[in-house]
Amino acid sequence: MKKRKILLFLLALGMSCTLFAASCGTVVDGSSDSSSAVSESASEKDSSSPSSSGNASSETSDSSGSSSEQSSSESSDSSSDSSVDSSSEEKGMLDGYKIVNGGYREATKASVISSSANALAVKKEGEFVYGSLQATVKLSGARADNGIVFALTDGGANTYWENGVSYYFFFVSLSGTAYLGKVSNGWTVCGVKTLANYDPSGTYRLKVTRDDTTIYCYVDGELYLSYTDANPLWGKGYGMRAGASGVEFSDVLCESEEAYTPEAAAEYRAISGSLVRAAGDMAKTKEATLALHNTARLENGTFTISIMPSSSSDNGVIFGADDEADSYYRFYLSTSRYAVLSKVSGGTETMLQRGVLSAGYTPSGSHRLTVVREEGKISCYFDFTDAERICYASYTDAEPLTGARIGIKAGGAGTLYSAPEISAGTQTRSAETLLFGHSYMEMWTDYKTDFPEYSSIDNIGIGGSVASHWEDMIDQVTSYAPKLGIYMIGINDISGGVAAEKIADSAERMLTEVKRQLPDFKVVLVSVNHCPSRKAYTEQIARTNLLFRNLAASYDWIYYAETEYLFCSDKTDPTSSQKSYFTDDLHPTKAAYGMIAESIRSAAAGENQPEKDPTIDAEKLASARAAALRGLDAYSETALRAAEWKQARALYEDAKQKIEACGTLLQIENLDLSEELDALKKIKNNARYVTEHLLSASDRFSLSAEGWTKTESGGIRMSGFGYALDATAVYRDTEVTFRLDAPTGAVAVGGVFLRTSLSGNTGLNGYLINYVTDLNYLQVYYFQNCYNTNGSAITLQYIGGWVYPGSVTGTLFHAGISGSTLYLTTQEDYEKYGFSSAIIVDLTYNGTYEVYPSGFVGGITWTENVGFDLTLETVADEKVKSLASGWTQKDLTAALNAGASASFVPETPYTVNDDGSISMPADQWWLLDRPMNDAVLEFKVNKASESNIDLSGVLLRATQTENTGLDAYLVNIQTANNFVQVFRYSNWFASNHSAGTFVYLGGIVCSDLGKTAEGTTLRLSIEGGVLKIWWADEYAANPAGAGCLAVDLTAGGTLPLLESGSFGLSNNCAAPATLNIGYYAVPDAEASKEPSSGDSLPSAGETADVKRLRAE
């Protein structure tokens, strides 16, 4: 029996998006291109580049990237040219090399030793193209990067290190890994794999072999890495590189061939693609390949194969296949870093189970895949290391495939396969005690020694994992049938910004499901400990542990192991964790693991267990109410238009009252809102309007979106290269829920636009939430003038994102944009936790860009031959500026092109130029035949001849009188005196010459402010009785603080206010002009975002001090 209840504490992987923060494992990131990339933190993987501090030419190393791997194949032709660096009576080994950085000295006639750090020597004569290159390297005892270079191109330079040259470098790293890097305009990681029994003073035989596509890297005769480079280096130079003094090189052997002729891998029959012999007895794919083994079969038994996957595709094995591979099971390692079991039948592939791969996993390393099949039960294992085998699938198929063929399936070139091993046994792994969780578990190599009391014990820890990953692994955990689990999770979640509540909820769901499947199961939940590298997260750690304690106290089979302050010198100071307990400020030392083991042992005995905290239940009730209310957001006033809100309001309020009346968690769980929700779902929300407008040529700005169609479920089927923006409304702080479904291929560019508008070159300015479906990325990009039609300069910058731990396809996401911040989460998590667990993106990109304050909502597809369904479930904004009864540039252009006008000289129409500007002939005006009352717009006017213009600009609230005169406000550009002026027309330009008035209301002497009226974009806002004018660039940079001129349209109450009318253009002077319209909207709440009167420039007539602002 448990003496006191213990709160389970989860240590989990942190994902950061924002292309992305380092964690105990995988980081959420995306790159600035459409495919993005995931980076790995040094805490979980050797991601340091070779260390270097200088060279003979005073260059500094640029190898600041992370590590990568490659491997090499044996030369297939024994008659190839070979050379051995050996001694002679006259010359030693060193004589054949040119030292280009640092220094070397001869040790013997057959060996050389580096005499300085950062020493690089290259062979004077001799080439390495195909074949093999090898050398014996005796390390000096100093931790440094030492090995061989090849594929070198140096342009004849005499001194260099990494700048201005290119080569591959295969070496034993300072961290004890076999490491392949690429030097070419920086450092590229090709492959990394931990060396067994690394000795910093040891001797290693390094060897690389190369064929037409792949590099293979061996240490002491064992193939460690293989690498297929999309942009390979083909230089012919080679040499040796030492990061430390005292490193000895000997027995350098180069067996090089000028040509390579592959041999077919005859043991396979390719259904598609092809395989060749490589690296001895291995088979290598030459391209994307599906192939069946000619003789091997698996009905019931075990199938094992070694694989070195290509890093750029999904690669694995198939089994249970029929003779033509029309149906089969597939176990593979995905580009999104999961081990996946799927089933192909009837032309459809269905994922059955999956689990996240370790943050330390490198695709180019060698790994073993094992499949155990017994009737319909399938167990799949992945060997991360020789000592660590993890179950990644435990699945029973109710309709099992009857085929027995096995084979391989690779998504691209360069994947290596060993000969398959088949046995009749169907034994699967089991353990009475099972360790699982993040990297602390994965790296606990002495766990059997630390827990001698458990004779049946296994460890399936996965570095970089987070709590949600283990919810994917429930069946895999239960397949071991443990009686006692030891679970560490949470640290990666915390550093990735996941809320403590979400971590604890995920742990509870996972553990209670394991308990349901295994009634005798008990578990020790280990708390999150403080450590030097996570001092910024002390509050989150404390909150997570508080919830873990309460979780353990809520179940008599969950025990809590207290380690929060285990490594702190001051048990009241979370920042006092001692470095001596950690290998890298994050991961425990051997001694620290022993201390954790003692805490676990005490907890498993039921000692020092926490009591239930009653305040937590009250917090949970409040959170549950808030979550239920967030579930109504799609039907709230901000998500509906006025008419629909009138229909929905009573239903919404009824549902809200029912939620607020719940006094217990059980009441909320049992609350039935089906009647209200069913009725609310029938009411058209704003998202449906936006969808309609994106499909309507008259309501959108678009490029090549003519083929888009509406799906049966209410989404948009998008394909090709095109975009569309809903031109009927402008949004500021917006929340959108959206989903991508049914892609016909890998989507690289496609998603949702927020705050996006058209630039003067018809390019796009705004923000894109972009999908990369094959890697499960959501990326956020800053757009400036992108997709313009005149080839002008653009800015396209990745500013943040999310490596989503599930499939982005089919997931309903929730994005919120507020001020300078964008929040990104799933709708499910939004309802539970709001934005407390969201990915946060800084729209300024750390102050690099000004924030776009508002714009349109839209969508884009820009991936060749790939289509998908994009569904907008909700589009909500408290400050939406509806254009439904107003006008847009599209209306204006269409009307002008159609000749629709009320022109004073109709026989000389205004025209739209190719660049979007409007030509305005002399002596006429023009009105758009649509009402416009309050409005926001931007415009600029230029002369179209050498002559000045003096009555040229835009008309606001304009109407024609009975005498065909004009009642209107004119914002005028006067170039002779450099004025911006505001006038009030009354029956002006009447055709019968009846009386009219022309009253000046205010203006700006632009010269006094260092401005130019002509060609400068002005921003106008007319609302009620006030017209405001800003310089558009200043407003864009600082909307709240930009100065403006505020004009009283009633002239102090002396003139009646024109409350409504149309928009128009005016050029009532003797010279032609051109006018550009930019931003345009008819707001219902724009004034709430405008600067206060205290921020405004003084209006005309206020004091003598501001006379310089006036132009009369």
N, C-alpha and C positions, 0 to 999 in steps of 0.2 A: 504493500500500500504506500501511497505517496504521503509523506509526513506533512508537507506543505506544498501547495500548488505553485507551479513555476511558469513564468511567462516565456513562451518560445520567442527567441530572437533570431531574425533572419539577416544574414549578411548577403547582399545581392549585387549583381553587376550594374554599373552605371552606364547608361547610353547617353551620349550627348549629341546633340544635333547641332548642333550648331557647329558643325561640320567638324571639330567636336570636342567635348571636354574629355580629358584623360580619365580612365577609370581603372578598376581592377581588371579590366578586360576590354571588350569591344567598346569603341567610342562611337556615338552618333555623329556622322559627318556626312558630308557630301562634298564634292569638289565643285570647282566652278564650271565644269563642263556638264553636258547633259547626262552623263552616266555616273558622275560623282564617284567617291571612293570611301572605304572604311579604313581608318587608321587604328593601330593597336598601341596600347600604352606600354611603356617599358616595364611596368609593374608585372605584367602577365607574360611578356614575351621579350626576347632580346631585340629591342628596336633601336639600339644605338648604332651609329655609324662608326666606321673605323676612326680611331682617335688620331689626330695629327695636329702639329703646332707650327710647322713651317717647312720650308724647303730652300734649295739653293738659289731659287729665283725670288725668294721672299714672298712667295704666294702663300695664302692661307688656305687650308683645306675647306672645300665646300661639301664635304660628305656628311651633311647633317641629317640625312634621311634615316629611315629605318631599314632593317635588314631584309634580304631576299635570297632566294635559293635557286640553284640549277644543278643538274647532274650530267654526267657525260657517258657516252657509249664507247665500247671497245672498238678499236680499228678493225675493220673486217678483212683487211688485206695484209697478210704477213710480209708482203714484199714492199711495203711502204718504206719511204725514206725515214731513217731514224738517226738521231744524233745524241750522243751522251757527253755531257760536260765532264771530262776526265783529265787527269794530270798527264803531263809529259815531262821529259827531262828539262826542256827549255821553258815551258809556259805552264802556269797554273790555271785553275778554273776562272779566276777573276779576270784574266786577260781577255776573255771572250765577251766581257760585258762592259757596257757604258753606264757609268754612275750618273744619274740625272738628278738625284736629290740625296742629301745626307752622305753617309759614307759606309764603305765596306772594306774589310781587310781579309787576306787569305788566312784560313786556319790550317789547311793542308793544301797540297796540290789539287785535291778533289773536293774541297769545300771552302766556303767563305762565311764570314761572320760580320753582321752589321756592327759598325763602329759608332753609330749614332742612332738616335730615334729618327723616325720618318725617313728611312733609307729606301731608295728605289733604284734598281739597276736593271737594264734591259739588254737582251742579247744583241751583239753587234751584227752578227751574221746568222741566218737561220730564220725559218718561218714556221708558223703553226696555223693551219687552216682547218682541215678535218683530221681526225685521228685522235691521238692522246698526248697529253703533256703531264708529267708528274715530277715531284721533287720530295725529298725528305727534309722536314723542317724540325729542328730541335729548338724548343722555346727556351727563353733565358731565365724564366722565373718571374719576370715582370709581366703584369697583365697588359697585353697589347694585342694588336691585330697583325698577324703575320701569315704570309702565304704567297701565292703565285698570281701573276697578271698575264693576260693573254688577249687576243683580238685588239692589240694596241695600234693606235694611229697617233703619231706625235708630230707629223709634218716636219720632221728633221730637227726639232727643237733640242737643245743641249741640256736644258734644265727645266724641270717641271715636277709637279706633284699631281694635281687633279685639274687645274685650270688649263684650258686650251688643248686638251688631249682627250682621248676616249679609250677605255679598256674595261674588261671584266676583271674582278679581283676575287679569287677564291681563297679563303683563309680560315685559320682558327682564331676566333674573336676573343677579345679580352673577357667576355662573359662566358667563355667555354662552349661556344657553338660553332658548328660548321656553317659558314656564311658565304653566300655569293652576292656580290654587289656589282653595280654597273656605274662607271664614271663616264658621264656624257652630259655636259651642260648641267652639272649637279650630280647628286647621288640617288641611285635607284636601288631599292631592296629587291633582290631577285629570289632569295631563299635563305632560310635559317632553320637549323635543327640542332638541338642540344646534343653535345657529345657525351657518350657514356664514359664515366670515370675520367673526367677532364683533369689534367695535371698541367699547371702553368709552367712546369719545368720539363714536361714530357716531350717525346719525339713522335711525330706524326708523318705518315706518308700521304701526301695530298696528290690527287690525280683528277684531271678533267678530261673528258672525251667529248667529241662534238661531231654531230652529223649535220644533215642539211637543215634541220629545224630545231634541234634540241641540244642543250648542254647538260652533261651529266657530271656530278661531282662526288668523288669517293674519298673516304678517309680510311686508311689502313685496309684497303680492299673492299670496304663496305659502301654500297651506293647510298648516299645520304640525301642528295638533292637532284632534281631535274628541273630544267627551266626552258620554256619556249618563249622567245622574245618576239613581240610583235614588230619591233624595230631593231633587228639584230645588228651588232657591230661585226664588221668583217675585216678589221685590221689584221695584219699578219705578225706583228711583233709580240714578244713575250718576255717575261723576266720575273724578278722576285722583289717583294716589298716587305719591309719590316717596320713595325711601329715602335720597336724598342731596340736598344743596343744589346748586343750579345746573342742575337738569334743566328743560328747556324743553318745554312742551306747546303745540301749535298745531293749527289746522285740525280741530277736533273736529266730527265729523259724526254725527248720530243720525238714522237712518231707521227709525222705529218703527211697528209695526202692532199693533192690539189683538187681531187674530185671525189665524190661520194656516190656509190651505187647501192641503193637499199635492196634488201632481200625480203620477199614477202613472208608474212607470218602465216604459213600454210595450215596451221591447226585451226584457224577460224574461217568461217564462210561469211563474208560481208553481205548483209542485207542492203546496207547503204554505207558509203564511205570506203575506207581501206585501212589495213594494218600492215606494218613492216616489222622486221626483226630489229631490235635495238638493245643496247646495253647488255650484251650477252644473250641470255635466253628469254628476254622480255619482248613482249609485243607492244608496238607503239602505234597510236592512231595518227594517220596522215591528215585527217580532216574530221569533221563530225561523222561519227561512225556508229552503226548498230550491227553487231555481228554475233553469230552463234558458234559455239565451240563444236567442232566436228564430231567429237566422241564423248565428251563428258555429259553425264546425266545426273539429275537430282530429283528423286521422288520424295523419299524420306531420308534424312541424313544431314550432313554438314558440308558446307561448301565454303572454302576459304581461298582468298586471293590477295596478293599484295598489289597496291595501286599507288602510282605517283601521279596525282591529278594535274592536269593543266590548270593554271590559275584563272583562266578566262571563261570557264564553262562548267556545266554540271556534268560530273563524271562518276561512273559506278558500274555496277553489274546488274544483269537481269537473270531471272530464274523462273521456273514454272512456265517456260515459253512453249508455244506450239512450234511446228516445223518452219513456219514462215515469219515467226515473231510478230504475228498480228495481235497476240495477247501475251502478257507476261507481268511478273512482278519486277519492280526496279528498286534497288537500294543504292543510293548515290550521295555524294558530297556536293552540296550546291554552292553556287557562287555567293549566295547570301549567308554562307557559313552555317548551314544546317546539315545534319545527316537525315535523309528522308527515305521513307518507305512509301512507294506508290504502286498503283495497279493500273495496267493498261488493258482495256477491254472494249471492243466495239469502236475503236478509234478514239476513245476518251481516256485520258490519264487522270486518276483520282489520288490525291495524297491521302494516305492512311494514317501515318504517324510521322513524327519528326522530333528532333532534339537539337539544341544549339551546340555548335562545336566550340572547343576551347578557344579563348583569346590567343593562346599560344599556337594554335593550329596554323600551319603554313601549307598551302596547296602543293607546293613543289616537293615536300617531304614524302618519304615512303611510309605508307600506312597499310594495315591489314583490315580487310572487310571479311566478316564471317556471317554466314546465313545458316540457321538451323531450321529445318522444315520437317514437321511431323503432321501429316494430314493437312488440316486447315490452319494449324498453328504455325506462326512464323516468328522467329526471334532473330534480330539483326544486331551485330556487334561491330564496334569500331575500336581499333587499337590506336589510342593516341600515342602511346609509347609502348615499348616492349613489355613494360610492367603494368600498364594501365589499359584494361579492356572494359568498355562501357556498353551496356545494352541501350541501343537507340530505337529499337522497335520491339514490341511484344504484342502481337496482333493475331487474333483468331478470325479467319475469314469464313463467314457463314456460307458463301458460295465460292469455294476455292477453285482456282484454275487447275486444270488437269494435265497441262503440259509438264514435261520433265527436262526440257532443254535449258542449258545455261549459256550465258554469253556476256558481252560487254556492251555498254552504251556510253559514249563520250560525246560531249558537245563541241569538241574542237580538236585541233591537232596537238600532238605532244604528250598525250596521256599514256603512261606506261602500265602494263599489266604483266604480272608474273604468271607462271603456269598455274592453273587452278588445282586445288587439292580437294578431293571428294572422299568422305568417309561415311560409314553407315550409322555412326552414333548420332543420337539426338539429345545429348545431355546439354542442358542450359545452366547458366551460372546461378548460384544461390548463396546467401549469407545470412546468418542469424543476426549479425550486427552490420549495419550498412551506413557508411559515411557518405553524405551528399551535400552539395552546396557549391559555393564559389571557389576561387583560387586557393583560399586557405586549405580547403580540403584537397584540391588537386595536387598541391605542393607538399602535402603531409606524407612524405615518403616513408617515414618511420612509424606510421600509425600502428602497425602490428606490434612493434616494440613498446610503444607507449600504452597499448591496451593488451597486455599479455593475458588478461583474464578472459578475453573473447577468442576462442579457438576458431570460430567461423566468422570471419570479418572481411569485408571488402570495402573499397573506396571508389566511388564514381563521381568525385568532385569535378566540376567543369569551370575552369578559369574564365572569369568575365561574366558568369551567369548572373541573372537577376531573378527575383522571385517569380515573375511571370513565366520565365523559361521552365521552371520546375512544374508549373501547372501543365505544360506540354508533356512532361515526363512522368506523369503519375503511373501509367501502366508499366513503364519501364522500371520504375522503382519497385512496384509490387511484384514484378517478375522475379525478383530476388527472394521474395517471401521473408523479409526481415521481421524479426520479433522486436528489435530495437533499432531505431533510426537516430542518427546524430546529424543535425541539420544546421548549417551556417549560411546565412543569407543576409543581405541588406546593405552592405557597404557600397556596392556598385550602384544599387538603386538610389541611395542617398546622394552619392556624388553625381549621379545623373539627373538629379532634381525631382525624383519621385517622392511623393508625400509619404510620411510615415504611415498614415492610415491605409494607403494603397498597399504598402509592403505587408503590413500585418494582415489585411484582408486576404491578400494573395496567399500568404503562408497558411492562413486558416483554411481556405478552400482546398489547398493542396493536401494538407495533412489530414483533414477530416475525410477526404475522399480515399486516401490511402487506408485510413482506419476503417472506412466502410467496407473496403475490399478485403482487408486483413483484420478481423476482429481482435486478434491478440496483439496488434501492433501498439508499441509505445515509442515515444520519441523524446530526445533531448534537444531542445531548441537553444542554440548558443547565441548569446547576446552579441551586439556589435561593440567591438572594443575601440577605444581611442588609440590613435597612432599618429606619428609625426606628420605624415603626408595628408592627413584629413582634419587638421586643426580648424579649418574653416567650416566644418560641419558638426561642431559639438552639440548644438541645439537639436539638430535633426537626429543625431545619434541618440541623444537622451530621450527624445520623443518616441523614436522607434522602439527603444528598449522598454519604455513605459508601457507601450501597447503590447509588446511581446510578453511582459510580465503578466499583464491582465489576461492575455490570451491563454497562457499556461495555467493561470489560476481559474480559468473557466472550464478546464477539462482535466479530469484526474489521470489521464494517460499522457499528458504533455508536461515535461519537466523543463525547468529553465536553468541554464548554466550561466551564472553571472561572471562576465569578463569585461564589463564596461570600463572599469578603472584598473584592470589587472596589471597593466604595464605603466601605470602612472605613479610617479614618486609622491604626489600629493593626491590623496583620494577624493579631494574636493575640487581639484583643478583639472579639468579635462584636457588642458593643453600641456600637461606635465608628463606626457608619455615619453619614455626613455628610448633613445635611438638604439641602445645596445640590445634591445629585444627584437630588432627588425633588421632584415638583410638589406632593405632598400627604403626604409621609412614606412613601409606598408605591410610587407609579408613577414611572418614570424621567423625567428631563428629556431634552431633545434631546441634550445633551452626554453624558449617561449612556447613552443608546441607542447613541451612537457607540462608547463603551467596550465595551458588550456585543457589538457587531458585530465589534470587533477580536478578542475572545475566541473568538467563533464562527468567525471566519476562520482563526485559528490552529488551532483544533480540527479544522476541515474539512481542513486541510493535514496533519493527523496529528501535530501538535506537542504536546509535554508531556502525553502520554496516560498514564493511571494503569495500574498493574499490578494483577493479580488478588490479592485479600486472602484467604489461606487460612482465616482465622478466620471469615470470612463463611459459607463452606461448612459449617463445623462448626455454626454457629448455625442455618443453614437446616435441617440434619439434625435438630437438637434440636427446632426448630419444627415440622418435618414429623411427627416422632413425636408431639409434643403435639397436633397437629391431628388425627392419626389416632385418638388416644385420645379426644379430644373427640367424635369421630364415634360413639363407643360410649356417650355419656352417656344416650341414650334407653333404654338397656338396663342401666343401672347400678343399684346398690342403692337410691339415692335416688329413682329414677324408677319403682320397682316396689314392690309390696306384699310382705309377708313370704313368703307362699306362692309367689308368682310368682318371687321372687328365688331361692328354693331351686331352682326349675327352671332359672333363667337363669344361675346363678352359674358353673357349670363352663364353659358356652359363652362367657360374658363373659371369664373368666380366660384361656381358651385364646386368644381373639382378642387380648387385651391382651398376652400373652406373645409372640405372633407379631409384634406391632408393635414391642415393645421389643427384639426380637432383630434387627431390621433395622439394618444398619450403614452403608447408603448411601441417598442419595435415590432412586436407581434401584430399590433393593429395596422401598422404601416405595411408590413409584409402581406397581410390579408386584405388590404384595402382594394375594393373593386371600383375602378373608374371606367370600366368598359363602356358604359352608356354614354358618359360625357365624351370620352376619347373617340368613340365611333362617330358621334355626331360632329366633333371638331374636325376629324379627318376629311369629312365631306366638304368642308368649307375651303375655298381656294385661298391658299396663303401666298405670300409675296414671292416665294421661290417658284411657284407655278407661273406667275406673271413673268418673272425674269426668264424662265425657260421659253415661254412663248415668244418673248421679245428677241431672244438669241436666235430663234428660228424664223423670225420675220424680217424680211429685207427692209421694210419701212421703219423698223424700230431698233435697228442695230447699226453699229459700225462694224464692218467685217472685211475679211480678206479670204477669198476662196472658201467660203462656208456654204456655198449654194447647195452642196450635196448632203448637208446635215439633215437628219430626220428625227422625228420624235419616236421614242420607243413606247411599247405598250405599257411599261411601268411608269412612264412620265419623265424619263430621262432624255438625253440627246445622243443619238448615234453619230459620232464624230470620226472623220477619217481624212487622210491626206495632209496637206500643209495649209492650215488656215486658222483663223481666230474670229471671234465675234465678241462684241461688247454690247451690253444692254444700254442703249442710248436714251432710255426714257427716265432714268433716275440716277442721281449722283449720291454716293454714300461716303460717310466719313468714318465713324467708329462702328464696325460691322461685325456680326457673327454669322458664319456660314457653315452649314453641315453639308457634306458632299461625299460622293462615293463613285469609284471607277469600277466598272464591271466589263466582263466579256471582251478582253483585249484579244486581238487576232495574232498578236506577237508581243515582243518585248517593247513596252512603251518607254522611250527615252526622254521625250518632251511632250508633255500633255498635262493639263490641269486647270486650275482656277485662277483667274485674275481678280485682284482686289485693288481698289483705289487706282485704277488705270484710266488714262486718258490719251488722246491723240496729240502728238507733237505737231509743230508746223510742217514737218516733212511727212506727215501721216504715219510716223512711227509711234510706238507705244511707250508711254511713261507710266510706271506703276510697279506692282509687286505680283509675282507669280508663285503659287504653290504648285510645284512640279512633281510628277510621278516618275520614278525609275522602277518599273515593276519587277524586272528580273533580280534586282538587288534589294528590293523592298525599301527603297528610299523615298522619303518626302523631302523635297528641297525647296528653299525659299530664295528667290532671285529678285534682285533690284534691276529694273528695266529703265533705260533712258534712250529714247529714240529708236528702240529695237523694231525690227521688221519694217523699216521705213521703205518708201518706194523710190527714193532718189539716190540710194547708195551713200548717204551721209553717215558721219561717224556715229557709233553707238557705244553705250556702256551696258554690259551684261555681267552682273556680279553675283555670285553665290554669297549669301549673307547668313545662312543658317539652315538647319534641317534636322532630320530624324532618321536614324537607322532603325526602322520599325521592327520590333521583335516578332511580328507575325507577318501575314501576307497583306500587303497594301491593297491588293485586288479584292474587292468585295467588302472591305471594311468601311464603315461609316465614320468619317472624321469630322471633327469640329474645330474650326479656326475662329479666333477672335482677334480683331485688329483694333487697338486703342492707342491713340496718340502715336508714340514712336515705337510701340511694341506690338509684336504679333505672337499670339499664343496658339499652340497646335497640340491637339490631343484627340482621342477617339470620343465619339459621342457617348459610348458606354462609360468611359472614365469621366467625361465632363459631367454627366448626370450624377455620378457618385461623389466626385471630388472637386467639381468646378475646374478652375484652371490651376489648382494647387499642384497638380502633377503634370502640367503641360510643359512641352518644349517651349522655351522662350527665345524669341529672335529679336535682336536689336535692329530696327529698321534703319538706323543711322550708320550701321556697320562700324561701331565704335567711333562715331563722329565723322566718318568719311563723307556721308551723304546727307543732304537736307531731306526732310521727311515730306513725302507727298501727303497733303492733308486730306484729300478726298479724291473721288473718281468713280469710275464705273465698275460693275461686276461683269465678268465674262469668262470665256473658256478658250482653250487652245489645244490643237493637236498638230504635232510637227515631227512625226516619225514615219519614214517611208514605208508604205505598204502595210501599215498597222492602223487599225481602227479600234474604237472602244466606246462604251456607253458611259456618259458622265451624267450623274443625277444630282441635282441640287434639292435637298430636302427642306432646308431653311435658309432664308436670307433675311436677317433682322438688323435694324439700325434705328436708333431713337431719333437720329437727325437726318433721315432720308430726305433728299431734295427731289421731289417728284417732278418729272417733266411731262406728265401725261396730258396736262392742259396747256403746256407751254410750247417751246420750239427747240429745235436742235440745229446744228450746222447742216445735218442731212436734209432737214426740211428746207433750210435756206438755199442750199445748193440745188436741190431738186426744183424748188420754185423758180429760181433764177434761170436754170437750164430750160424750164418749161415756158419761160416768158411770162410767168405770172407776176404781175406788178400793178401798182397804182402810180405809175411813173408820171412825173410832170411832163416829160417828153417821151412818150411810150415808143416812138419810132426808133429810139436809140437805147436799146436795153442794156442793163448791166450784164456782165458775163463772168463766168468762173474760169480762171486760168488753170493750166496744167498743174501748177504748184499749189493750187487751192486758194490762191488770192482772188479777190473780186475786183474786176476793172469797173471803175465808176466814171463814165463820161461826164463832161462838164454840164452844169446847170440842170440837174434833175435829182429827184429823190424817189425812193422805192419803199413800199411797205410789204411785209410778210402778212399774208392773209390768215393769221392765227392770233388769238389773244395772248398778251404777255403783260402781266401786271408787275409783281415783284420778280426780280431776276438777279442773277450773278453772271457776268461775262467778262471776257478779256478780248481786247482788240488792239490793232495798231493801224496807222494810216501812213502811206508814203506818197510823195509826189510821183506823178507819171510823166512829168515833163520838166523843163527847166523852170517853169512858172510856179510861183507860190500858190498854196491853197489856203482858203480862209473860212470856208463854211463846209467842212468835210469831216464826217464822223458818223455816229450812230444815233438813231432816234429811239426814244423810249416812251412807252405808253402813248403811242401816236394814233390819232384818228383823223379822218377827213371830215371837214365841216360840210354843210350844205352847199357852200360856195367852192367846194373842192380845195379849200385851204387846209392847213395843218394845225391841229392842236397837239403839241408834243414837247418833250424835253430833248434837247440836242446836246450831246457831249462832243465838242468840236475841237479839231486840231487846226491851229493857225500858225503856219510855218514862218511867215515874215518876221514875226516878233517872238516866236518860240513859246506860244501860249497853249494851254489846255483850258477850254472854257465850257461853261454850262449855261444854256439859254432855255427860256420858256417861250414857245411859239403859241400864239393864239390867232387862228384863222390866217396864218402866214402863208404866202404864195397862193392866195385865193385867185381862181381863174377869172373871176368877174371884177377883180381889183377892189373888192370891198375892204373895209377897214380891218387891219390886223395889227398885232403887237409882237414885239421881239424884245424880251427882257433878259438882261444878263443877271444870272444868279450867283455866280462865283467862278473861280478858276485858279490857275497856277502859272506864275512866271517861271518857266522851266529853267531859264538861264541862271536865275538866282540860286537854284539848287544844284547847278552843275548837270542838269538833265537836258535831253533833247526831245521835243514833242514829237517830231517826225520819226517814225520807225521804232518808237519805244512802245512796248506792250503795256497797256493800262488795264487794271482790274477795276470793274465797277460792281457796286451792289446797290440796287434800288429797292427800298422796302419802306412802305408807308410814305411818310413825308420827307425821307432823308435819302440822298444819293451820296455814296461814298466812293472815293477814287484813291487807288493805291498804285504805286509802281509794282507791276506784277512780279518782278524778280525779288523785290524786298518782301512782298507778301509770301511768296513761296518759301523764302528762307526762314521767315519768322512770322507766321500768321497772327499770333497774338500780340506781337510787339511792333509790327510795321506801322509807320506813321501813315495817316490818310487824311484827305481833305473831305470834310463832311459838309454837304450843301443842303440848306433848308429849301425845299422845293416850293414852299409857300411864301418865301421872301419875308419872313417874320409875320406871317398871317395876312399879308397884303394881297396875295394871289390865291385863287381857288386851286386846290390840289387836283391834279389829274390822277385819278385813282386806277384807271385801267386804260388799255389800248394795245397796240401792236408794236412789234419791233420793226425798225426800218433802217435804211441806209440813206445818207444824204451827201451830195456833193454839189451844193448850190453855189458854185463859183465858176470862174471862166476857164479853169485849168482842170485836166483830168487827174484822177488819183487812183491808188489801189488800196484795198483794205483787207486785212486778215482777221478772221474771227478765231479765237482759241477756245478757252474754257467757256462753258455755257450751261446754265441751269436755271430752273425756276424753283426756288427753295420755299419751304414752309418754316424753316427754323434757322436760316443762315445767320440771322442777326445774333443768335446766341453765341456764335463763334467769332464774331468780328471784334476788333479792338474796342475798348471802352472809349467814351468821349474824351477821357483824360489822355488817351494815347493818340488822339486825332490831331492832324495838322489844323490850325485855326481856319475857320471858313471866312469868306470875304466879308469885310466890313466890321470885324470884331474889334481890332485895335489898329493903331498906326503901325505897330510893330509888325503886323502881318500884311501890310499893304503890298510888300514884295511878292506875296503869293497870288495877288490878284491880277487879272488881265481883263481890262475892260475895253 
